[in-house]
Amino acid sequence: MSLNGFSQSDFDVFKIEGLENRMEAIQTKIQPTFKDIGERLVSDLSILLGNEMYLHIAKHARRKVNPPKDTWMAICHDKRGYKKHPHFQLGLFDDHLFIWFALIYEAPNKSSIANALLNDLDLLTNLPSNYVVSLDHMKKEATSLEAKDQDALIADLTRLRDVKKAEFLVGRHLQPDNPIVNDGQALANFTKETYEQLLPIYKKAMQHS
């Protein structure tokens, strides 16, 4: 089966005014691509990890007025939901595509996971320097590992440990005009490669979840 990637028109969905209209465009234009690429990645991750993984596509169900500024799919080991667990994401803002290993604020065992990563900082420092770190999944901003020294990473993980609402995401960004984004097969391969490089962090997090 050939896979569709994302075109500029998919990123332009976030310029559509109004919750209903934007959600309709997300559901008809973006979510079918998430489903197709996501099913491929779920299969890949299930094989790599040796256990069943499940696809979750963001529903944005809590939104009543403001349209979403981004949208995503998530993959984790729990069929019922992903927010409380270490998980993988693939999603779009209006100006970039993101591929993450994610620990967001709902995860109840963030403190023990943060401690485990603080004690094994090489898992992060050994990643390619063009990988980026975000401390809030709702914001676009991210900082490359190249721009972060060890002290900055320690500060990020200490915050994850000590602050209830803290988050930690690490992965890659792609610009909409990157040829990989538009080529579904290339994007699936690139995302799988990214997840593979993030697997040691995911496994460490799962051990302490």
C-alpha positions in Angstrom: 0.0 0.0 0.0 1.3 3.4 -0.9 1.4 5.9 1.9 0.4 9.6 1.7 2.6 12.2 3.4 1.6 15.7 4.4 1.3 18.6 2.0 1.3 22.4 2.6 -2.5 22.3 2.6 -2.4 20.0 5.7 -0.4 22.6 7.6 -2.7 25.3 6.3 -5.6 23.6 8.2 -4.5 25.5 11.3 -5.4 28.8 9.5 -9.1 27.8 9.2 -11.3 29.9 11.5 -13.7 28.3 14.0 -13.6 25.0 15.9 -16.1 23.1 13.8 -14.5 24.0 10.5 -11.0 23.3 11.6 -12.0 20.0 13.3 -13.7 18.9 10.1 -10.6 19.6 8.1 -8.4 17.8 10.6 -10.7 14.8 10.5 -10.9 14.6 6.7 -7.5 15.7 5.6 -5.0 14.8 8.4 -6.4 11.9 10.4 -6.6 9.4 7.5 -2.8 10.0 7.0 -2.2 9.5 10.7 -4.2 6.2 10.5 -2.2 4.8 7.6 1.3 5.9 8.8 0.3 5.1 12.4 -0.7 1.5 11.6 2.6 1.0 9.9 4.5 2.4 12.9 2.5 0.5 15.4 3.5 -2.7 13.6 7.1 -1.7 13.6 7.2 -0.7 17.2 5.4 -3.9 18.3 8.1 -6.0 16.6 10.9 -3.8 18.0 9.6 -3.9 21.5 8.2 -7.5 21.6 4.8 -6.4 22.8 1.6 -5.1 21.4 1.5 -1.3 20.8 -1.7 0.7 20.0 -2.5 3.8 17.9 -4.4 6.8 19.4 -5.4 9.7 17.2 -6.1 12.9 19.1 -9.8 13.7 19.2 -9.6 17.2 20.8 -12.8 16.2 22.5 -12.5 18.7 25.4 -12.5 21.7 23.1 -15.7 23.6 23.0 -14.7 27.0 21.6 -11.0 27.4 20.6 -9.8 25.3 17.6 -6.7 23.2 18.1 -3.4 24.8 17.2 -1.8 21.4 16.5 -2.9 17.7 16.1 -1.2 14.4 16.5 -1.2 10.7 16.8 0.3 8.8 19.7 1.5 5.2 20.1 1.8 3.4 23.4 1.3 0.0 25.1 -2.1 0.8 26.6 -5.1 0.3 24.4 -7.2 2.6 26.6 -5.1 5.7 26.5 -1.6 7.2 26.2 -1.5 10.4 28.3 -0.5 8.7 31.5 2.3 6.7 30.0 5.6 7.2 28.1 4.6 7.3 24.5 5.6 8.3 20.9 4.0 11.0 18.9 3.8 12.2 15.3 2.0 15.5 14.7 1.7 18.9 13.0 1.7 22.5 14.0 1.1 25.1 11.2 4.8 25.5 10.6 6.5 22.1 11.4 6.0 18.4 11.9 7.1 16.9 15.2 8.2 13.4 16.1 8.5 12.8 19.8 9.2 10.5 22.7 6.8 12.2 25.2 6.3 12.4 28.9 3.4 14.8 29.5 2.0 16.2 32.7 -0.7 13.4 33.2 2.1 10.8 33.7 1.9 9.8 37.4 5.5 8.4 37.6 7.3 11.3 36.1 9.5 11.7 39.2 10.9 8.2 39.1 11.4 8.3 35.4 13.2 11.7 35.7 15.5 10.2 38.3 16.3 7.2 36.1 17.2 9.5 33.2 19.3 11.8 35.5 21.2 8.7 36.5 21.7 7.7 32.8 22.2 11.0 31.0 24.1 9.3 28.2 20.7 8.2 26.8 20.1 11.8 25.9 23.6 13.1 25.2 24.2 10.2 22.8 21.3 11.3 20.5 22.2 13.2 17.3 22.8 16.9 18.1 19.9 18.0 15.8 17.4 16.3 18.0 15.3 18.8 19.9 13.8 19.0 23.4 10.5 20.5 24.4 9.2 21.2 27.9 5.6 21.8 26.9 3.7 19.7 24.4 1.3 22.6 23.8 3.9 25.0 22.6 5.9 25.1 19.4 9.2 26.1 21.0 12.0 23.4 21.2 15.7 23.6 21.7 18.3 21.5 19.9 20.5 19.2 21.9 23.4 20.9 20.3 22.3 24.1 22.1 21.9 22.4 25.4 24.8 21.5 27.6 24.7 18.8 30.3 23.7 21.3 33.0 20.7 22.4 31.0 19.5 18.8 30.5 20.0 18.1 34.2 17.9 21.2 34.9 15.2 20.0 32.5 15.0 16.6 34.1 15.2 18.0 37.7 12.2 20.2 36.8 10.4 17.1 35.4 11.1 15.4 38.7 10.0 18.2 41.0 7.3 20.2 39.2 3.9 18.5 39.0 2.9 20.1 35.6 6.4 19.6 34.0 6.8 17.8 30.8 9.7 16.4 28.7 9.6 15.6 25.0 12.6 14.7 22.8 12.7 14.0 19.1 12.9 15.7 15.7 11.2 18.5 13.8 10.7 18.7 10.1 9.8 21.8 8.1 6.7 21.5 5.7 8.9 21.9 2.6 11.2 19.0 3.6 10.7 16.4 0.8 10.4 13.7 3.5 7.2 15.2 4.8 5.3 14.9 1.5 6.5 11.3 0.8 4.5 8.9 3.0 6.9 6.0 2.7 9.9 8.2 3.4 8.1 9.8 6.4 7.2 6.5 7.9 10.8 5.3 7.5 12.2 8.5 9.0 9.8 8.3 11.9 10.6 4.7 12.6 14.3 5.5 12.5 13.7 8.3 15.0 11.7 6.1 17.3 14.4 3.4 17.1 17.0 6.0 18.3 14.6 7.0 21.1 13.8 3.4 22.2 16.5 3.2 24.9 14.9 6.3 26.6 11.4 4.8 26.2 12.5 1.5 27.7 14.2 3.2 30.6 11.0 5.2 31.2 8.8 2.1 31.0 11.0 0.4 33.6 10.2 3.1 36.1 6.5 3.7 35.2 
